[in-house]
Amino acid sequence: MKKLLSLVVPVYYEEEVILQFLKETKIVLDELPLDYEYVFVDDGSKDKTVAILTEQSKINEKIKLVVFSYNQGKAAAISAAIAHAKGNYLLYMDPDLQDPPNEIPRFIEEIEKGYDLVWGIRTEKKDTFLNKIFSKLFWGTLNKFTGLDIPKGIAVMRIFNRSFAEEFLKYQEANRFIEGIFINISKNWKTIEIAQRERFAGKTKFNFKKKMQLAFDAIFDFSELPLKMAVRLGVAFSIIGFLGLFVLLILKLCFVQFQSGWPSIIAAIVIGFGLQLFFLGIVSLYVGRIYKEVKRRPIYSIKTKINL
């Protein structure tokens, strides 16, 4: 009996690319010595993405579709796709065709060597200069502040086995940084370089604002560094304050006269108050995340399923 490969594909406003994605992947998948299925999860698209996939699912029963009730984020969509996939291997990729389907056989070849996970690494990021800078800033921020040691230049395209997928599904936190969870699950992984293409059509939905929001989410989910920084800064300012008082006391004993300076006093109070609010804000972010987790709400809400 042939093994089953599941393509897990989150989609969001992809009406311009989805048919080309199906066309190119089918050509490659039909040549593999594996059975395969598509597991699409629509994350609240309002264009024709769902209509196109629904129509295609009537023609091809290999196409499975989960439609969210509303936009719940890419991490939720990926989680839903993995939860509904039945494959021995699960290949995660975006439908924009930047990570080319003709690389799929290489991923199959590597995962069958016994790895739990195989990451795709871009040889060159095909994007605008500004987006390249944003991406470097994004991944640089993550690796510096989380200590996750995520491979540099990772692409969306990656493959993992069934046992890895089952371990992933045990992670039920509401705040989900997918790459961080993947790194936590297993160290038995490998990277392979892939030649990225230009996006087939449309514009990326993952802009700089969303990238940096994801970076901060990852920092607060996988690191206590902000809390440690708050403590260190608090200690540093306390030491500076005590040293200042000590110096003033020595100068006073030496009969040095000081002219009262209200502006400097007010400035010190304002700075101190601002620092207190800053540190309190950091703690509040952690408390807010704890509050979100303890409610144990579902990770996603499904409107409908097709061929599942």
C-alpha positions as a LaTeX table, in Angstrom:
\begin{tabular}{lrrr}
\hline
Residue & $x$ (\AA) & $y$ (\AA) & $z$ (\AA) \\
\hline
Met1 & 0.00 & 0.00 & 0.00 \\
Lys2 & 1.32 & 3.42 & $-0.98$ \\
Lys3 & 2.14 & 5.98 & 1.64 \\
Leu4 & 0.02 & 9.12 & 1.72 \\
Leu5 & 1.38 & 12.64 & 1.31 \\
Ser6 & $-0.75$ & 15.52 & 2.62 \\
Leu7 & $-0.19$ & 19.02 & 1.29 \\
Val8 & $-1.31$ & 21.33 & 4.10 \\
Val9 & $-2.03$ & 24.74 & 2.61 \\
Pro10 & $-3.47$ & 27.78 & 4.44 \\
Val11 & $-5.18$ & 30.20 & 2.03 \\
Tyr12 & $-6.29$ & 33.80 & 2.40 \\
Tyr13 & $-7.44$ & 35.87 & $-0.59$ \\
Glu14 & $-5.70$ & 33.60 & $-3.11$ \\
Glu15 & $-8.17$ & 33.64 & $-6.03$ \\
Glu16 & $-5.44$ & 34.79 & $-8.43$ \\
Val17 & $-3.04$ & 31.93 & $-7.72$ \\
Ile18 & $-4.99$ & 28.91 & $-6.51$ \\
Leu19 & $-5.74$ & 27.33 & $-9.91$ \\
Gln20 & $-2.12$ & 27.66 & $-11.02$ \\
Phe21 & $-1.03$ & 26.16 & $-7.71$ \\
Leu22 & $-3.27$ & 23.15 & $-8.25$ \\
Lys23 & $-2.07$ & 22.77 & $-11.83$ \\
Glu24 & 1.66 & 22.88 & $-11.03$ \\
Thr25 & 1.48 & 20.68 & $-7.93$ \\
Lys26 & $-0.66$ & 18.04 & $-9.66$ \\
Ile27 & 1.93 & 17.62 & $-12.41$ \\
Val28 & 4.61 & 16.90 & $-9.78$ \\
Leu29 & 2.46 & 14.84 & $-7.41$ \\
Asp30 & 1.14 & 12.52 & $-10.13$ \\
Glu31 & 4.73 & 11.43 & $-10.81$ \\
Leu32 & 5.45 & 10.49 & $-7.19$ \\
Pro33 & 5.26 & 6.87 & $-5.93$ \\
Leu34 & 2.82 & 8.10 & $-3.25$ \\
Asp35 & $-0.84$ & 8.78 & $-2.88$ \\
Tyr36 & $-1.60$ & 12.39 & $-2.04$ \\
Glu37 & $-4.26$ & 14.77 & $-0.81$ \\
Tyr38 & $-4.64$ & 18.54 & $-0.52$ \\
Val39 & $-5.83$ & 19.96 & 2.79 \\
Phe40 & $-6.70$ & 23.62 & 2.28 \\
Val41 & $-7.81$ & 25.85 & 5.14 \\
Asp42 & $-9.40$ & 29.16 & 4.21 \\
Asp43 & $-8.78$ & 31.81 & 6.84 \\
Gly44 & $-11.84$ & 33.97 & 6.21 \\
Ser45 & $-11.31$ & 35.04 & 2.58 \\
Lys46 & $-14.01$ & 37.27 & 1.09 \\
Asp47 & $-12.97$ & 36.84 & $-2.54$ \\
Lys48 & $-13.54$ & 33.80 & $-4.78$ \\
Thr49 & $-10.96$ & 31.55 & $-3.09$ \\
Val50 & $-13.55$ & 29.33 & $-1.37$ \\
Ala51 & $-15.79$ & 29.19 & $-4.46$ \\
Ile52 & $-12.89$ & 28.10 & $-6.67$ \\
Leu53 & $-11.73$ & 25.42 & $-4.23$ \\
Thr54 & $-15.29$ & 24.20 & $-3.71$ \\
Glu55 & $-15.74$ & 23.79 & $-7.45$ \\
Gln56 & $-12.39$ & 22.02 & $-7.80$ \\
Ser57 & $-13.23$ & 19.67 & $-4.93$ \\
Lys58 & $-16.22$ & 18.39 & $-6.93$ \\
Ile59 & $-13.87$ & 17.43 & $-9.75$ \\
Asn60 & $-11.07$ & 16.08 & $-7.59$ \\
Glu61 & $-11.85$ & 14.26 & $-4.33$ \\
Lys62 & $-8.22$ & 14.60 & $-3.29$ \\
Ile63 & $-8.98$ & 18.27 & $-2.54$ \\
Lys64 & $-10.14$ & 18.74 & 1.06 \\
Leu65 & $-11.25$ & 22.11 & 2.34 \\
Val66 & $-11.82$ & 23.59 & 5.78 \\
Val67 & $-13.45$ & 27.02 & 5.86 \\
Phe68 & $-13.06$ & 29.16 & 8.98 \\
Ser69 & $-15.98$ & 31.17 & 10.32 \\
Tyr70 & $-13.83$ & 34.30 & 10.22 \\
Asn71 & $-10.19$ & 35.34 & 9.97 \\
Gln72 & $-8.30$ & 33.70 & 12.83 \\
Gly73 & $-4.69$ & 34.00 & 11.70 \\
Lys74 & $-2.24$ & 31.88 & 9.77 \\
Ala75 & $-1.08$ & 29.92 & 12.81 \\
Ala76 & $-4.64$ & 28.73 & 13.45 \\
Ala77 & $-5.06$ & 27.84 & 9.77 \\
Ile78 & $-1.86$ & 25.78 & 9.75 \\
Ser79 & $-2.95$ & 24.02 & 12.94 \\
Ala80 & $-6.33$ & 23.16 & 11.43 \\
Ala81 & $-4.73$ & 21.84 & 8.24 \\
Ile82 & $-2.39$ & 19.57 & 10.21 \\
Ala83 & $-5.30$ & 18.36 & 12.38 \\
His84 & $-7.31$ & 17.31 & 9.30 \\
Ala85 & $-4.44$ & 15.80 & 7.29 \\
Lys86 & $-4.19$ & 12.00 & 7.20 \\
Gly87 & $-0.84$ & 11.58 & 5.47 \\
Asn88 & 2.24 & 9.64 & 6.53 \\
Tyr89 & 4.07 & 12.79 & 5.49 \\
Leu90 & 2.77 & 16.33 & 5.67 \\
Leu91 & 4.18 & 19.00 & 3.36 \\
Tyr92 & 3.40 & 22.57 & 4.37 \\
Met93 & 3.57 & 25.25 & 1.68 \\
Asp94 & 1.88 & 28.47 & 0.63 \\
Pro95 & $-0.11$ & 28.66 & $-2.62$ \\
Asp96 & 1.77 & 31.69 & $-4.00$ \\
Leu97 & 4.28 & 29.38 & $-5.76$ \\
Gln98 & 7.32 & 31.23 & $-4.44$ \\
Asp99 & 8.49 & 27.88 & $-3.11$ \\
Pro100 & 8.32 & 25.85 & $-6.36$ \\
Pro101 & 6.38 & 22.56 & $-6.50$ \\
Asn102 & 9.16 & 20.89 & $-8.49$ \\
Glu103 & 11.16 & 20.79 & $-5.23$ \\
Ile104 & 8.63 & 18.40 & $-3.65$ \\
Pro105 & 10.46 & 15.17 & $-4.69$ \\
Arg106 & 13.61 & 16.38 & $-2.91$ \\
Phe107 & 11.65 & 16.87 & 0.32 \\
Ile108 & 10.19 & 13.36 & 0.00 \\
Glu109 & 13.65 & 11.92 & $-0.59$ \\
Glu110 & 15.08 & 13.59 & 2.54 \\
Ile111 & 12.18 & 12.82 & 4.92 \\
Glu112 & 12.39 & 9.14 & 3.96 \\
Lys113 & 15.96 & 9.07 & 5.31 \\
Gly114 & 14.50 & 9.13 & 8.82 \\
Tyr115 & 14.32 & 12.81 & 9.71 \\
Asp116 & 11.31 & 14.12 & 11.63 \\
Leu117 & 11.38 & 17.47 & 9.84 \\
Val118 & 13.02 & 18.91 & 6.74 \\
Trp119 & 13.13 & 22.70 & 6.41 \\
Gly120 & 13.40 & 24.47 & 3.08 \\
Ile121 & 16.08 & 27.18 & 3.01 \\
Arg122 & 15.94 & 29.91 & 0.36 \\
Thr123 & 19.11 & 30.28 & $-1.70$ \\
Glu124 & 17.88 & 33.80 & $-2.47$ \\
Lys125 & 14.76 & 35.60 & $-1.33$ \\
Lys126 & 12.81 & 36.73 & $-4.40$ \\
Asp127 & 11.25 & 39.88 & $-3.05$ \\
Thr128 & 11.56 & 43.65 & $-2.98$ \\
Phe129 & 14.63 & 45.17 & $-1.36$ \\
Leu130 & 12.50 & 46.60 & 1.46 \\
Asn131 & 10.85 & 43.24 & 2.20 \\
Lys132 & 14.28 & 41.58 & 2.27 \\
Ile133 & 15.37 & 44.09 & 4.91 \\
Phe134 & 12.15 & 43.51 & 6.87 \\
Ser135 & 12.70 & 39.74 & 6.78 \\
Lys136 & 16.29 & 40.03 & 8.00 \\
Leu137 & 15.13 & 42.30 & 10.82 \\
Phe138 & 12.33 & 39.88 & 11.66 \\
Trp139 & 14.44 & 36.71 & 11.87 \\
Gly140 & 17.32 & 38.57 & 13.48 \\
Thr141 & 15.00 & 39.82 & 16.23 \\
Leu142 & 13.64 & 36.31 & 16.78 \\
Asn143 & 16.97 & 34.53 & 17.07 \\
Lys144 & 18.49 & 37.23 & 19.27 \\
Phe145 & 15.66 & 37.42 & 21.80 \\
Thr146 & 14.19 & 33.90 & 21.87 \\
Gly147 & 17.25 & 31.66 & 21.62 \\
Leu148 & 15.26 & 29.24 & 19.44 \\
Asp149 & 18.10 & 28.86 & 16.90 \\
Ile150 & 15.73 & 28.86 & 13.93 \\
Pro151 & 17.60 & 28.12 & 10.67 \\
Lys152 & 18.45 & 31.29 & 8.77 \\
Gly153 & 16.55 & 31.97 & 5.57 \\
Ile154 & 13.86 & 29.34 & 6.10 \\
Ala155 & 11.14 & 29.14 & 3.51 \\
Val156 & 7.51 & 28.30 & 4.16 \\
Met157 & 7.99 & 24.95 & 2.45 \\
Arg158 & 8.82 & 22.12 & 4.86 \\
Ile159 & 7.90 & 18.47 & 5.37 \\
Phe160 & 7.44 & 16.37 & 8.50 \\
Asn161 & 6.30 & 12.87 & 9.37 \\
Arg162 & 3.16 & 11.58 & 11.07 \\
Ser163 & 4.68 & 11.22 & 14.53 \\
Phe164 & 5.90 & 14.82 & 14.34 \\
Ala165 & 2.38 & 15.94 & 13.37 \\
Glu166 & 0.87 & 14.03 & 16.30 \\
Glu167 & 3.29 & 15.73 & 18.69 \\
Phe168 & 2.41 & 19.11 & 17.18 \\
Leu169 & $-1.29$ & 18.52 & 17.86 \\
Lys170 & $-0.55$ & 18.11 & 21.57 \\
Tyr171 & 0.40 & 21.79 & 21.73 \\
Gln172 & $-2.83$ & 23.56 & 22.60 \\
Glu173 & $-1.67$ & 27.06 & 23.53 \\
Ala174 & $-3.71$ & 29.98 & 22.21 \\
Asn175 & $-0.59$ & 32.03 & 21.41 \\
Arg176 & 0.98 & 29.99 & 18.63 \\
Phe177 & 4.33 & 30.65 & 17.00 \\
Ile178 & 4.57 & 27.73 & 14.58 \\
Glu179 & 8.33 & 27.78 & 13.98 \\
Gly180 & 8.96 & 27.88 & 17.73 \\
Ile181 & 6.70 & 24.89 & 18.31 \\
Phe182 & 8.42 & 22.98 & 15.48 \\
Ile183 & 11.84 & 23.63 & 17.01 \\
Asn184 & 10.55 & 22.43 & 20.40 \\
Ile185 & 9.14 & 19.17 & 19.08 \\
Ser186 & 12.27 & 17.60 & 17.65 \\
Lys187 & 15.94 & 18.29 & 16.99 \\
Asn188 & 16.07 & 15.52 & 14.39 \\
Trp189 & 15.76 & 17.84 & 11.43 \\
Lys190 & 17.63 & 18.81 & 8.31 \\
Thr191 & 17.67 & 21.77 & 5.93 \\
Ile192 & 17.78 & 21.73 & 2.14 \\
Glu193 & 18.27 & 24.70 & $-0.14$ \\
Ile194 & 15.54 & 25.56 & $-2.61$ \\
Ala195 & 15.52 & 28.13 & $-5.40$ \\
Gln196 & 12.67 & 30.52 & $-4.67$ \\
Arg197 & 10.66 & 32.11 & $-7.48$ \\
Glu198 & 8.76 & 35.33 & $-7.81$ \\
Arg199 & 5.22 & 35.28 & $-6.44$ \\
Phe200 & 2.93 & 34.05 & $-9.24$ \\
Ala201 & 0.28 & 36.77 & $-8.72$ \\
Gly202 & $-1.20$ & 39.05 & $-6.11$ \\
Lys203 & 0.52 & 40.60 & $-3.10$ \\
Thr204 & 1.74 & 39.06 & 0.11 \\
Lys205 & $-0.59$ & 39.45 & 3.10 \\
Phe206 & 2.32 & 39.02 & 5.51 \\
Asn207 & 3.50 & 42.64 & 5.69 \\
Phe208 & 6.12 & 44.22 & 7.97 \\
Lys209 & 3.58 & 45.04 & 10.68 \\
Lys210 & 2.42 & 41.41 & 10.85 \\
Lys211 & 6.01 & 40.14 & 10.79 \\
Met212 & 7.03 & 42.28 & 13.74 \\
Gln213 & 3.84 & 41.40 & 15.61 \\
Leu214 & 4.73 & 37.75 & 15.11 \\
Ala215 & 8.28 & 38.44 & 16.30 \\
Phe216 & 7.03 & 40.03 & 19.52 \\
Asp217 & 4.54 & 37.17 & 19.98 \\
Ala218 & 7.42 & 34.72 & 19.67 \\
Ile219 & 9.54 & 36.66 & 22.16 \\
Phe220 & 6.78 & 36.73 & 24.77 \\
Asp221 & 5.81 & 33.08 & 24.11 \\
Phe222 & 9.29 & 31.56 & 24.17 \\
Ser223 & 11.40 & 33.88 & 26.30 \\
Glu224 & 11.43 & 35.53 & 29.72 \\
Leu225 & 13.96 & 38.05 & 28.46 \\
Pro226 & 11.64 & 41.12 & 28.68 \\
Leu227 & 11.00 & 40.36 & 32.37 \\
Lys228 & 14.70 & 39.82 & 33.01 \\
Met229 & 15.52 & 43.09 & 31.23 \\
Ala230 & 12.97 & 44.92 & 33.37 \\
Val231 & 14.59 & 43.55 & 36.54 \\
Arg232 & 18.08 & 44.43 & 35.35 \\
Leu233 & 17.10 & 47.95 & 34.36 \\
Gly234 & 15.31 & 48.39 & 37.67 \\
Val235 & 18.42 & 47.31 & 39.57 \\
Ala236 & 20.62 & 49.53 & 37.41 \\
Phe237 & 18.48 & 52.62 & 38.02 \\
Ser238 & 18.32 & 51.85 & 41.74 \\
Ile239 & 22.12 & 51.64 & 41.90 \\
Ile240 & 22.44 & 54.90 & 39.96 \\
Gly241 & 19.96 & 56.53 & 42.33 \\
Phe242 & 21.80 & 55.39 & 45.46 \\
Leu243 & 25.14 & 56.45 & 44.00 \\
Gly244 & 23.66 & 59.85 & 43.23 \\
Leu245 & 22.41 & 60.23 & 46.81 \\
Phe246 & 25.80 & 59.17 & 48.12 \\
Val247 & 27.59 & 61.74 & 45.94 \\
Leu248 & 25.17 & 64.47 & 47.03 \\
Leu249 & 25.73 & 63.55 & 50.68 \\
Ile250 & 29.52 & 63.76 & 50.28 \\
Leu251 & 29.26 & 67.11 & 48.52 \\
Lys252 & 26.93 & 68.40 & 51.23 \\
Leu253 & 29.40 & 67.36 & 53.93 \\
Cys254 & 32.05 & 69.26 & 52.00 \\
Phe255 & 29.82 & 72.35 & 52.36 \\
Val256 & 29.00 & 72.59 & 48.68 \\
Gln257 & 25.82 & 74.63 & 48.30 \\
Phe258 & 23.18 & 73.56 & 45.77 \\
Gln259 & 20.58 & 75.72 & 44.14 \\
Ser260 & 17.21 & 73.97 & 44.06 \\
Gly261 & 16.25 & 72.92 & 40.53 \\
Trp262 & 12.61 & 72.12 & 40.07 \\
Pro263 & 12.91 & 71.32 & 36.33 \\
Ser264 & 15.46 & 68.57 & 36.99 \\
Ile265 & 13.33 & 67.15 & 39.82 \\
Ile266 & 10.21 & 67.09 & 37.64 \\
Ala267 & 12.17 & 65.50 & 34.78 \\
Ala268 & 13.47 & 62.78 & 37.10 \\
Ile269 & 9.96 & 62.09 & 38.38 \\
Val270 & 8.55 & 61.88 & 34.85 \\
Ile271 & 11.33 & 59.54 & 33.72 \\
Gly272 & 10.88 & 57.35 & 36.78 \\
Phe273 & 7.11 & 57.23 & 36.29 \\
Gly274 & 7.57 & 56.35 & 32.61 \\
Leu275 & 9.93 & 53.51 & 33.48 \\
Gln276 & 7.47 & 52.14 & 36.02 \\
Leu277 & 4.70 & 52.14 & 33.42 \\
Phe278 & 7.02 & 50.48 & 30.91 \\
Phe279 & 7.91 & 47.66 & 33.29 \\
Leu280 & 4.29 & 47.31 & 34.37 \\
Gly281 & 3.32 & 47.06 & 30.70 \\
Ile282 & 5.73 & 44.18 & 30.16 \\
Val283 & 4.29 & 42.31 & 33.12 \\
Ser284 & 0.76 & 43.09 & 31.90 \\
Leu285 & 1.51 & 41.54 & 28.50 \\
Tyr286 & 2.56 & 38.30 & 30.17 \\
Val287 & $-0.48$ & 38.36 & 32.45 \\
Gly288 & $-2.74$ & 38.98 & 29.45 \\
Arg289 & $-1.28$ & 35.98 & 27.67 \\
Ile290 & $-1.76$ & 33.83 & 30.76 \\
Tyr291 & $-5.39$ & 35.01 & 30.92 \\
Lys292 & $-5.88$ & 34.05 & 27.27 \\
Glu293 & $-4.39$ & 30.61 & 27.84 \\
Val294 & $-6.34$ & 29.69 & 30.99 \\
Lys295 & $-9.68$ & 30.31 & 29.26 \\
Arg296 & $-8.86$ & 27.29 & 27.04 \\
Arg297 & $-10.94$ & 28.48 & 24.13 \\
Pro298 & $-10.73$ & 26.54 & 20.83 \\
Ile299 & $-7.83$ & 27.49 & 18.60 \\
Tyr300 & $-10.13$ & 28.01 & 15.62 \\
Ser301 & $-13.80$ & 28.05 & 14.64 \\
Ile302 & $-14.88$ & 26.10 & 11.54 \\
Lys303 & $-17.75$ & 27.15 & 9.31 \\
Thr304 & $-17.77$ & 24.17 & 6.95 \\
Lys305 & $-15.75$ & 21.22 & 5.65 \\
Ile306 & $-15.64$ & 19.74 & 2.17 \\
Asn307 & $-14.52$ & 16.18 & 1.33 \\
Leu308 & $-13.67$ & 15.58 & 4.99 \\
\hline
\end{tabular}
